[in-house]
Amino acid sequence: MHGYELRKRLNLMLGWGRVLSYGSLYPALKKMLRSNLIEETTSTTSPSSRRPRIVYQVTPAGHDEFERLMSEVGPTAWEDDNFDIRFAFFSSTDMEIRMRVLEGRRTRLQERLERVQSQLSMTQKEVDRYAAELQRHGVESVEREVRWLSDLINAERDSGRDAERRPATSTTTSTTTGTTSSTSASTPPVPARSTPPASPVADPQK
């Protein structure tokens, strides 16, 4: 894609709460070009266009770096600045990594919720009703996200259990002779791959 298309796609994926500006996009693209993570080509243009458009494409090294980033699990994966980006690419992430990111994010929010609630009880008498409403709104927002994360975690676990319960081989019983036959052991079945819940680039720079 060229820069305009890329910015439009990223903003669509990441939602209204995170807007990527051209001032952030193009320096990131130049940095990725220097690192050989992407390459640029000139697209064909219409006669009305005064200059050709630069189109960016991910290189094999860029694909490798993306996979490395998506496999990383740690505090940075579930912090506010990175969690939405990681979640947007959960379809490219193994189930185990998805679970660790979701559980880490939920734990972090629960810790934050306990801290905010304790502060709220101490400062409630010292603030006016508008400040108190703002604090209450923040608490309710965190509580909603914790419930949302819990639902996602339960859905991932159910998906994993369903995959484990699928039979490794299929059997057929003859209705005329009463004998049972099974599939050949030389051709083991391919295990089912869990599918994550529908979700909304690691780093937008990728």
ZIDADA-V34909 format. One line per field, one symbol per residue. ss: DSSP state (h for helix, s for strand, l for the rest). phi: phi as a letter, one per 30 degrees, with the letter a starting at -180 (. if undefined). burial: # if it has 9 or more other C-alpha atoms within 8 Angstrom, else .. A space follows every 10 residues. Layout:
ss = ???
phi = ???
burial = ???
//
This chain:
ss = lshhhhhhhh hhhhllllll lhhhhhhhhh hhhhlllsss ssllllllll lllssssslh hhhhhhhhhh hlllhhhhlh hhhhhhhhlh hhllhhhhhh hhhhhhhhhh hhhhhhhhhh hhhhhhllhh hhhhhhhhhh hhhhhhhhhh hhhhhhhhhh hhhhhlllll ssslllllls ssllllllll llllllllll llllll
phi = .deddddddd ddddiddbcc cddcdddddd dddddidbbc bcddbdeddd bdcdccbdde dddddddddd ddbleddcde dcdeddddcd dcbddddedd dddddddddd dddddddddd ddcedccddd dddddddddd dddddddddd dddddddddd ddddddddbc bbcddccicc bbddddbddd ddcdcddebd .feedc
burial = .##..##..# #..##....# ....##.##. .##..##### .......... .#####.##. ###.##...# ..#...###. .######### ..#.#.#### ######.### ..#..##..# ......#... .#..#...#. .##..#..## .##.##..## ..#....... .......... .......... .....#..#. ##....
//
